[in-house]
Amino acid sequence: MKPYREMSKEELLALKAELDARYREVQAKDLHLDMSRGKPSAEQLDLSMGMMDVLNSGTDLKDSEGVDCRNYGVLDGVKEAKELLGQMSEVSPDKIIIYGNSSLNVMYDTVARSMTHGVMGSTPWCKLDKVKFLCPVPGYDRHFTITEYFGIEMINVPMTPAGPDMDMVEELVSSDPAIKGIWCVPKYSNPQGITYSDETVRRFARLKPAAEDFRIYWDNAYCVHHLYDDDQDFLIEILGECERAGNPDMVYKFCSTSKITFPGSGVACIAASPNNLKDIRKQLTVQTIGHDKVNQLRHVRFFKNLDGIHEHMRKHADIMRPKFEAVLDTLDRELGGLEIGSWIRPKGGYFISFDAMEGCAKSIVAKCKEAGVVLTGAGATYPYGKDPKDSNIRIAPSYPTKEELAMATDLFVLCVKLASVEKLLETM
């Protein structure tokens, strides 16, 4: 079929009638599918059930330093947990603080601490007239929710195939002291699956911010979430780059096992410079006497080392890869050449980013919902839920079964075609 934009009004009307009929057929199936979030499937969760067996009532629950993990104490996390997550984060254990189950909690705490007590002695953000964050777009809606909650002004920074537009980042950060941070998902980004290039990482490390308390919020959520064993993206380690560039305190690095083991029962961490960690510990000594050391021990004894994590993630990839390929192959087959959408083939992560014709995203998502498939809301990948082009849609293939995913994807491409035809007819 030729590109939709090249069709006459009569051809588009005929096509719309055909698509409307197909849409009514799908509506009659009474589907109830939810693809709104990137949740691991039950099959993925089953991979970690062995964790339930590594500890029992007869297990010695002392760590390698003799600490009884059933009791209070050990603010930073047990030694072997710091070593394991340090390996996963590519930093030494002495630059790690272990938290509870979610890196989202750690990021929220980090922003909240900056608001109330400042960063390493700087003025608390709540006492400033204006606080701003840079937000690469499309991006992670939970990041934007945190900053909006605290009344922080968000500034869109377009993503490129190499990462955020660094010309724009450098100009804004160096000229505006109200800019206190930037959100980053540097590997297999949410939602596009882009990994920042070597040059992008090095330019981040060499930033010259006008604000002394500017920080890069480096959410490395998908650092081990590859889809392919023989074709993986590589990301430069940011803490080391910042140290070499003379900016050791400029970055907070976050990661967790939430989508490796059990969401809600994982282990999270922050990696940062000694100065930053000292600042963070001031809050932690008030906030907690220590996070769940039993769960930390459970993770360590289940995985043993980084090789154990990699082997575990290969099993995840065997489940995820066919789902990603099924969606992408359908997009290629059904929408390729029609010039009504574009998409990226990621090598890892949890999402597929689809860019519809301008002004069509809300319509596509609404049509899918009316026919029984719930997607992430249109606009969610932009601050304040406002996609200026009403174009980007985040597809989450992980949770549905293969059969459900096939039905959902078929409906999605049908809704893309229908919304695109309607938009083109509006302009005639």
For each residue, the residues with C-beta under 8 A, 3 or more apart:
1: 337 338
2: 6 7
3: 6 7 337 338 339 340
4: 7 12 15 338 339 340 417 420 421 424
5: 339 424
6: 2 3
7: 2 3 4 11 12 15 424
8: 11 12
9: 12 13 425 428
10: 13 14
11: 7 8 14 15
12: 4 7 8 9 15 16 421 424 425 428
13: 9 10 16 17 425
14: 10 11 17 18
15: 4 7 11 12 18 19 417 421
16: 12 13 19 20 418 421 422 425
17: 13 14 20 21
18: 14 15 21 22
19: 15 16 22 23 414 417 418 421
20: 16 17 23 24 418
21: 17 18 24 25
22: 18 19 25 26 414
23: 19 20 26 27 367 371 414 415 418
24: 20 21 27 28
25: 21 22 28 29
26: 22 23 29 31 371 372 410 411 414
27: 23 24 30 370 371 372
28: 24 25
29: 25 26 372 407
30: 27 372
31: 26 371 372 373 407 408 411
32: 372
33: 372 373 374 400 404 407 408
34: 37 373 374 399
35: 373 374 375 376 395 396 397 399 400 408
36: 374 375 376 377 396
37: 34 376 396 399
38: 190 259 350 351 396 398 399
39: 263 396 398 399
40: 44 45 259 263 316 398 399
41: 44 45 319 398 399 400 401
42: 45 46
43: 46 47 319
44: 40 41 47 316 319 320 398
45: 40 41 42 48 49 262
46: 42 43 49
47: 43 44 312 315 316
48: 45 51 260 261 262 302 312
49: 45 46 52 53
50: 53 54 302
51: 48 54 261 262 298 299 302
52: 49
53: 49 50 56
54: 50 51 59 298 301 302
55: 59 61 294 297 298 301
56: 53 59
57:
58:
59: 54 55 56
60:
61: 55 68 69 70 294 297
62: 66 67 68 69
63: 66 67 69 74 78 79 80 293 297
64: 78 79 80
65: 78 79
66: 62 63
67: 62 63 71 73 74 78 293
68: 61 62 71
69: 61 62 63 74 78 293 294 296 297
70: 61 293 294
71: 67 68
72: 289 290
73: 67 289 290
74: 63 67 69 77 78 290 293
75: 97 281 284 285 288 289 290
76: 82 96 97 98 281
77: 74 81 82 85 96 97 98 99 269 291 293 296
78: 63 64 65 67 69 74 81 82 98 293 296 297 300
79: 63 64 65 82 83 93
80: 63 64 83 84 297 300
81: 77 78 84 85 98 267 293 296 297 299 300
82: 76 77 78 79 85 86 93 94 96 98 269
83: 79 80 86 87 93
84: 80 81 87 88 299 300 303 305 306 309
85: 77 81 82 88 89 96 98 255 257 267 269
86: 82 83 89 90 91 92 93 95 96 271
87: 83 84 90 305 306
88: 84 85 223 224 255 306 309
89: 85 86 96 220 223 253 255 269 271
90: 86 87 223 237
91: 86 95 96 237 239 240 253 271
92: 86 95 96
93: 79 82 83 86 96
94: 82 274
95: 86 91 92 239 271 272 273 274 277
96: 76 77 82 85 86 89 91 92 93 269 270 271
97: 75 76 77 269 270 272 277 280 281 284
98: 76 77 78 81 82 85 267 268 269 291 296
99: 77 102 103 105 106 267 268 269 270 291
100: 105 267 268 291 292
101: 105 256 258 263 264 265 266 267 268 292 295
102: 99 105 106 256 258 264 266 268
103: 99 106 107 219 221 254 255 256 258 268 269 270
104: 107 108 142 146
105: 99 100 101 102 108 109 268
106: 99 102 103 109 110 254 256 268 269 270
107: 103 104 110 111 143 146 217 219 254
108: 104 105 111 112 146
109: 105 106 112 113 283 287
110: 106 107 113 114 217 252 270 280
111: 107 108 114 115 146 147 150 152 181
112: 108 109 115 116 150
113: 109 110 116 117 280 283
114: 110 111 117 118 119 124 125 180 213 215
115: 111 112 124 125 126 131 150
116: 112 113 124 126
117: 113 114 124 282 283
118: 114 121 122 123 124 125 213
119: 114 122 180 213 215 279
120: 213 249 275 276 279
121: 118
122: 118 119 212 213
123: 118 127 128 213
124: 114 115 116 117 118 127 128
125: 114 115 118 128 131 150 152 180
126: 115 116
127: 123 124
128: 123 124 125 131 178
129: 178
130: 153 178
131: 115 125 128 150 151 152 153 178 180
132: 152 153 154 155 176 178 179 180
133: 147 152 153 154 155 179 180 181 182 183
134: 154 155 157 164 169 172 173 179 181 182 183
135: 139 143 144 147 154 155 156 157 182 183 382 383
136: 139 157 158 159 163 164 182 183 184 185 189
137: 156 157 158 159 381 382 383
138: 159 191 192 353 381 382 387 392 394
139: 135 136 143 144 159 183 185 189 190 191 381 382
140: 143 144 183 185 190 191 219 381
141: 144 145 376 380 381 385
142: 104 145 146
143: 107 135 139 140 146 147 183 217 219
144: 135 139 140 141 147 148 154 183 382 383 384
145: 141 142 148 149
146: 104 107 108 111 142 143 149 150
147: 111 133 135 143 144 150 152 154 183 383
148: 144 145 151 152 154 383 384
149: 145 146
150: 111 112 115 125 131 146 147
151: 131 148
152: 111 125 131 132 133 147 148 180
153: 130 131 132 133 178
154: 132 133 134 135 144 147 148 383 384
155: 132 133 134 135 172 179
156: 135 137 382 383 388
157: 134 135 136 137 164 165 168 169 172 182
158: 136 137 164 165 168
159: 136 137 138 139 163 164 165 189 192 194
160: 163 164 165
161: 194
162: 194 196 197 199 200
163: 136 159 160 166 186 189 194 195 196 197 200 201
164: 134 136 157 158 159 160 168 169 182 184 196 200
165: 157 158 159 160 168 169
166: 163 169 170 199 200 203 204
167: 170 171
168: 157 158 164 165 171 172
169: 134 157 164 165 166 172 173 182 203 204 207
170: 166 167 173 174 203 207 208
171: 167 168 174 175
172: 134 155 157 168 169 175 176 179
173: 134 169 170 176 179 182 207 208 209 210 214
174: 170 171 207 208 209 210
175: 171 172 210
176: 132 172 173 179 210 211
177: 210 211
178: 128 129 130 131 132 153 211
179: 132 133 134 155 172 173 176 182 209 210 211 214
180: 114 119 125 131 132 133 152 211 213 214 215
181: 111 133 134 214 215 216 217
182: 133 134 135 136 157 164 169 173 179 216 217
183: 133 134 135 136 139 140 143 144 147 217 219
184: 136 164 196 204 216 217 218 219
185: 136 139 140 188 189 190 219 220 221 222
186: 163 189 195 196 201 218 219 220 235 238
187: 195 196 220 222 223 233 235 348 349
188: 185 193 194 195 222 225 233 346 347 348 349 350
189: 136 139 159 163 185 186 192 193 194 195 196 349
190: 38 139 140 185 221 222 349 350 351 394
191: 138 139 140 351 352 353 381 392 394 395
192: 138 159 189 344 346 351 353
193: 188 189 344 345 346 347 348 349 351 352 353
194: 159 161 162 163 188 189 344 346
195: 163 186 187 188 189 233 234 235 347 348
196: 162 163 164 184 186 187 189 200 201 204 235 236
197: 162 163 200 201
198: 201 202 236
199: 162 166 202 203
200: 162 163 164 166 196 197 203 204
201: 163 186 196 197 198 204 205 235 236 238 241
202: 198 199 205 206 236 241 245
203: 166 169 170 199 200 206 207
204: 166 169 184 196 200 201 207 216 238 241 242 251
205: 201 202 238 241 242 244 245 247 250 251
206: 202 203 245 247
207: 169 170 173 174 203 204 214 216 247 250
208: 170 173 174
209: 173 174 179 212 214 250
210: 173 174 175 176 177 179 214
211: 176 177 178 179 180 214
212: 122 209
213: 114 118 119 120 122 123 180
214: 173 179 180 181 207 209 210 211 250
215: 114 119 180 181 250 251 252
216: 181 182 184 204 207 238 250 251 252
217: 107 110 143 181 182 183 184 252 254
218: 184 186 238 251 252 253 254
219: 103 107 140 143 183 184 185 186 254 255
220: 89 185 186 187 223 235 253 254 255
221: 103 185 190 225 254 255 256 259
222: 185 187 188 190 225 259 348 349 350
223: 88 89 90 187 220 235 255
224: 88 260 309 310 313
225: 188 221 222 259 313 316 348 349 350
226: 229 232 233 313 317 347 348
227: 317 320 321 324 346 347 348
228: 231 232 317 321 347 348
229: 226 232 314 317
230:
231: 228 347
232: 226 228 229 347 348
233: 187 188 195 226 347 348
234: 195
235: 186 187 195 196 201 220 223
236: 196 198 201 202 240 241
237: 90 91 240 241
238: 186 201 204 205 216 218 241 242 251 253
239: 91 95 242 243 248 251 253 271 272 273
240: 91 236 237 243 244
241: 201 202 204 205 236 237 238 244 245
242: 204 205 238 239 245 247 248 249 250 251 273
243: 239 240 246 247 248 273
244: 205 240 241
245: 202 205 206 241 242
246: 243
247: 205 206 207 242 243 250 251
248: 239 242 243 273 275
249: 120 242 272 273 275 276
250: 205 207 209 214 215 216 242 247
251: 204 205 215 216 218 238 239 242 247 272 273
252: 110 215 216 217 218 270 271 272 276
253: 89 91 218 220 238 239 270 271 272
254: 103 106 107 217 218 219 220 221 268 269 270 271
255: 85 88 89 103 219 220 221 223 268 269 271
256: 101 102 103 106 221 259 260 266 267 268 269
257: 85 260 261 266 267 268 299
258: 101 102 103 261 262 263 264 266 268
259: 38 40 221 222 225 256 263 266 350
260: 48 224 256 257 266 309 312 313 316
261: 48 51 257 258 265 266 299 302
262: 45 48 51 258 265 266
263: 39 40 101 258 259 266
264: 101 102 258
265: 101 261 262 295
266: 101 102 256 257 258 259 260 261 262 263 299
267: 81 85 98 99 100 101 256 257 292 295 296 299
268: 98 99 100 101 102 103 105 106 254 255 256 257 258
269: 77 82 85 89 96 97 98 99 103 106 254 255 256
270: 96 97 99 103 106 110 252 253 254 280
271: 86 89 91 95 96 239 252 253 254 255
272: 95 97 239 249 251 252 253 276 277 280
273: 95 239 242 243 248 249 251 276 277
274: 94 95 277 278
275: 120 248 249 278 279
276: 120 249 252 272 273 279 280
277: 95 97 272 273 274 280 281
278: 274 275 281 282
279: 119 120 275 276 282
280: 97 110 113 270 272 276 277 283 284
281: 75 76 97 277 278 284 285
282: 117 278 279 285 286
283: 109 113 117 280 286 287
284: 75 97 280 281 287 288
285: 75 281 282
286: 282 283
287: 109 283 284
288: 75 284 291
289: 72 73 75
290: 72 73 74 75 293
291: 77 98 99 100 288 296
292: 100 101 267 295 296
293: 63 67 69 70 74 77 78 81 290 296 297
294: 55 61 69 70 297 298
295: 101 265 267 292 298 299
296: 69 77 78 81 98 267 291 292 293 299 300
297: 55 61 63 69 78 80 81 293 294 300 301
298: 51 54 55 294 295 301 302
299: 51 81 84 257 261 266 267 295 296 302 303
300: 78 80 81 84 296 297 303 304
301: 54 55 297 298 304
302: 48 50 51 54 261 298 299 308
303: 84 299 300 306 308 309 312
304: 300 301 307 308
305: 84 87 308 309
306: 84 87 88 303 309 310
307: 304 310 311
308: 302 303 304 305 311 312
309: 84 88 224 260 303 305 306 312 313
310: 224 306 307 313 314
311: 307 308 314 315
312: 47 48 260 303 308 309 315 316
313: 224 225 226 260 309 310 316 317
314: 229 310 311 317 318
315: 47 311 312 318 319
316: 40 44 47 225 260 312 313 319 320
317: 226 227 228 229 313 314 320 321
318: 314 315 321 322
319: 41 43 44 315 316 322 323
320: 44 227 316 317 323 324 397 398
321: 227 228 317 318 324 325
322: 318 319 325 326 402
323: 319 320 326 327 397 398 400 402 405
324: 227 320 321 327 328 346 352 397
325: 321 322 328 329
326: 322 323 329 330 397 402 405 406 409
327: 323 324 330 331 352 395 397 405 409
328: 324 325 331 332 343 345 352
329: 325 326 332 333
330: 326 327 333 334 406 409 410 413
331: 327 328 334 335 336 341 343 352 354 409 413
332: 328 329 335 336
333: 329 330 336
334: 330 331 413 417
335: 331 332 338 340 341 413 416 417
336: 331 332 333
337: 1 3
338: 1 3 4 335 341 417 420
339: 3 4 5
340: 3 4 335 356 357 360 416 417 420
341: 331 335 338 354 355 356 357 416 420
342: 354 355
343: 328 331 352 353 354 355
344: 192 193 194 352 353
345: 193 328
346: 188 192 193 194 227 324 349 351 352
347: 188 193 195 226 227 228 231 232 233
348: 187 188 193 195 222 225 226 227 228 232 233
349: 187 188 189 190 193 222 225 346
350: 38 188 190 222 225 259 396 398
351: 38 190 191 192 193 346 394 395 396 397
352: 191 193 324 327 328 331 343 344 346 394 395 397
353: 138 191 192 193 343 344 381 392 393 394 395
354: 331 341 342 343 392 393 394 395 416
355: 341 342 343 391 392 393
356: 340 341 360 361 364 391 392 393 416 419 420
357: 340 341 360 391 419 420 423 424
358: 389 390 391
359: 363 389 390 391 423
360: 340 356 357 363 364 390 391 416 419 420 423
361: 356 364 365 378 379 387 390 391 392 393
362: 365 366 378 379 390
363: 359 360 366 367 415 419 422 423
364: 356 360 361 367 368 378 393 412 415 416 419
365: 361 362 368 369 375 376 377 378 393
366: 362 363 369 370
367: 23 363 364 370 371 415 418 419
368: 364 365 371 373 374 375 408 411 412 415
369: 365 366 372 373 374 375
370: 27 366 367
371: 23 26 27 31 367 368 411 415
372: 26 27 29 30 31 32 33 369 411
373: 31 33 34 35 368 369 407 408 411 412
374: 33 34 35 36 368 369
375: 35 36 365 368 369 393 394 395 396 412
376: 35 36 37 141 365 380 381 393 394 395 396
377: 36 365 380 385
378: 361 362 364 365 387 390 392 393
379: 361 362 382 385 386 387 390
380: 141 376 377 385 394
381: 137 138 139 140 141 191 353 376 387 392 394
382: 135 137 138 139 144 156 379 385 386 387 388 392
383: 135 137 144 147 148 154 156 386
384: 144 148 154
385: 141 377 379 380 382
386: 379 382 383
387: 138 361 378 379 381 382 390 391 392
388: 156 382
389: 358 359 392
390: 358 359 360 361 362 378 379 387
391: 355 356 357 358 359 360 361 387
392: 138 191 353 354 355 356 361 378 381 382 387 389
393: 353 354 355 356 361 364 365 375 376 378
394: 138 190 191 351 352 353 354 375 376 380 381
395: 35 191 327 351 352 353 354 375 376 412
396: 35 36 37 38 39 350 351 375 376 399
397: 35 320 323 324 326 327 351 352 400 405
398: 38 39 40 41 44 320 323 350
399: 34 35 37 38 39 40 41 396
400: 33 35 41 323 397 404 405 408
401: 41 404 405
402: 322 323 326 405 406
403: 406 407
404: 33 400 401 407 408
405: 323 326 327 397 400 401 402 408 409
406: 326 330 402 403 409 410
407: 29 31 33 373 403 404 410 411
408: 31 33 35 368 373 400 404 405 411 412
409: 326 327 330 331 405 406 412 413
410: 26 330 406 407 413 414
411: 26 31 368 371 372 373 407 408 414 415
412: 364 368 373 375 395 408 409 415 416
413: 330 331 334 335 409 410 416 417
414: 19 22 23 26 410 411 417 418
415: 23 363 364 367 368 371 411 412 418 419
416: 335 340 341 354 356 360 364 412 413 419 420
417: 4 15 19 334 335 338 340 413 414 420 421
418: 16 19 20 23 367 414 415 421 422
419: 356 357 360 363 364 367 415 416 422 423
420: 4 338 340 341 356 357 360 416 417 423 424
421: 4 12 15 16 19 417 418 424 425
422: 16 363 418 419 425 426
423: 357 359 360 363 419 420 426 427
424: 4 5 7 12 357 420 421 427 428
425: 9 12 13 16 421 422 428
426: 422 423
427: 423 424
428: 9 12 424 425
